Amino acid sequence: MKKIILLLLIFIALKPAMAQDSGDNIKSEEIDIIKPYQPILADAVKIPFVPNVVKNITEKQSVSYDIPAKLLDVPYQAPSLKPAAMPKDESKQELPSLYAKIGFGNYFADFLDVIYSNTKNKNFNYGAEIFNYGNHSIDITSRAMRQSGMQLFGTLYSKKFSMTGNLKYENDKRNAYGEEVLGMNADSVMRYRFNRLSAKVVFQNTADLKLPFDWKSTANPYFINRVFANLQIDKAESSKENLHENGLNWLNQFSKTLKSGDKIWFNMNWQWNELSIAPPTNYFNQERISTTQIATPNYKQPNSLFVLNPYYQINRKTWNTELGLNLSFDGSNTILLPHYESSKILIENYLVFYDGWKGWVQKNTYWDLQMQCPWLSYAELQNTTSQDSYMGIRGTDKKRISYNAKFTLLSYKHLPLFVNNDSIRGGEMTLKYQNEDCQMLNFHGDVAYNQNDKFKTSVAADYYNFYKPNSTWAFHRPGLQIWWNANYRLADKLNLNASVKAWDKQKVLLGNQIQTLNGAVDVSLSAMYNYNKYISAFVSLNNLLNQQYQVYYGYKALGLNAMLGVVFKY
């Protein structure tokens, strides 16, 4: 019995081993551990948030009056005089090593623009330009203006920063001939000659300069003098100066991009100028007027404006907002104004709602004002305080059509307006400030269509209504303006362009009398034919309806004028 029990116990003990052998036979394996396991983490890949400075593409320097983009937030500019018709050069996008454009037209007009640039060196680009355009018509009222000059420009790139510089000299000539329209002696035409030397230097950091913020500093000094002559007495241009203006604009911008994609901005701008005037009391016809009528004393007028503009920029996928303030120190006055802009995508690409409320103090200089009105005699300068409240919608279908509709309420203090001088210098314009607070309503709309870059067209319209103090107060500013432009490109050889600009009546002030200037329509056509990649030819026709409308009271635009010429690129 004991033997039977012992055999049963041995059988029970061996049963698990027998069961394993009947299934998977797991073999033993020896593993030699050479060294203990040590976990290693790879270094973190740092994403550079400092933006790389994109190398500037050198483009043709514009040969036109350097009218500031935003002197005031009144988009209207009086229709420019056209001493010679010059077509839009849509075909030239990048500046070649050598660019030369030469043209001739009626009214004995000429046009010359020659630019040389060296862009082969990746670290240093430089170039030079000479230009001259205007007309030589024997009709004294047609010799409205002429501009000539030269400039040097260049950009230096380094690992830490980039520097762009520009040095420019301009010589402008223009006649104040409006006296004939005002019933004064047409022979007593006054001629201005301006000499202007300006420079611009821009420094900014690059990605290699590892700072916690980005910065950009721009300095823009200028020096001008004006020579005045009365052609009835002098019979030739005089060399006496009667006006000087020196100025400096220094802008510093700092920005910090946060991990969230938001951005902090801090702008600091200092603007200074000094205007010196010595009236040319011996330059008038003694039989017609007395020099004692010129009572303006010699004076110097310094003016300084300092602006601080911090704001926070919120960037999200469907909406963006800027919140900040604009703090201006205008002489002894401290002016605090809002800085707010926002946009919200309602329907992707097709519908975007935007609004804003922004205020600023505009520094008025004699140079800027006479670029708007070339026959401005002299002015006691005041700065303009502006506020702009707006809302609108815009959108695009990403392929062909884009649109924009905007409603704006603008408010101004010390808004400059140009009026005729009906006293001793009837041909000159003077400056009249509206010292009361005034408001203006603006409705703007534009639509653009683009068909595969071969056909482009756009139309825009603006309606203005000065409702305070009254509607007849906005001198030399029309209430309605319409623009239309179309461009057609044929097989990269021929570019055709057509444009139409129309505006309605506008009020002008002569002494205490208010007059009305009729509206007008200006139609222009131009064509550019690319013979090969080196040579092109152009022709342009301006004011096809031959309307001698008045740009300002007493100053008629040229009638139908044409120009043709060649362009050489290498």
Secondary structure as UniProt FT lines:
FT   HELIX           2..22
FT   TURN            69..70
FT   STRAND          98..105
FT   TURN            106..108
FT   STRAND          109..118
FT   STRAND          124..135
FT   TURN            140..142
FT   STRAND          145..157
FT   STRAND          161..176
FT   TURN            178..183
FT   TURN            186..187
FT   STRAND          190..205
FT   TURN            207..208
FT   STRAND          214..230
FT   HELIX           231..234
FT   STRAND          241..257
FT   TURN            259..260
FT   STRAND          263..277
FT   TURN            281..282
FT   TURN            286..288
FT   HELIX           291..293
FT   STRAND          299..315
FT   STRAND          319..330
FT   TURN            331..332
FT   STRAND          333..347
FT   TURN            348..350
FT   STRAND          351..362
FT   HELIX           366..372
FT   TURN            374..375
FT   STRAND          384..396
FT   STRAND          401..413
FT   STRAND          415..420
FT   TURN            426..427
FT   STRAND          429..434
FT   STRAND          438..451
FT   TURN            452..454
FT   STRAND          455..468
FT   TURN            471..472
FT   TURN            475..476
FT   STRAND          480..490
FT   TURN            491..493
FT   STRAND          494..503
FT   STRAND          506..510
FT   TURN            511..512
FT   STRAND          513..517
FT   STRAND          520..530
FT   STRAND          535..542
FT   TURN            544..545
FT   STRAND          550..552
FT   TURN            553..554
FT   STRAND          555..556
FT   STRAND          561..569
//
